[in-house]
Amino acid sequence: MKKFYEIISKYISGVTIDKNDILVNGEKVMGAMQRQVGDVFVWAAQISFKDYSEIIAQVCNKQIVKKPGYIDSSLLTKETLAEEVLKWLQKR
């Protein structure tokens, strides 16, 4: 999460980490989960680049605690984010 925070913060202001979520100006733009079963470790994330708040309200059967948001593609595109993540992974 920290690395995604660092990358997104390079392009967008108002970014914070709240447990397993990344918020921009208080709106949730990324959610992540991790599980480990034995020697298997799974990490998955969902990042919003489009406003899906109405769909989320329709399918989510629990109260929405964090307001859904999305990353403004004029500030950070999916392609730029992917390039940044690949650069980071290739350094490792």
PyMOL commands that set and color helices and strands:
alter all, ss='L'
color gray80, all
select helices_A, chain A and resi 2-11+53-59+78-91
alter helices_A, ss='H'
color red, helices_A
select strands_A, chain A and resi 15-18+21-24+27-37+40-47
alter strands_A, ss='S'
color yellow, strands_A
deselect
rebuild
show_as cartoon
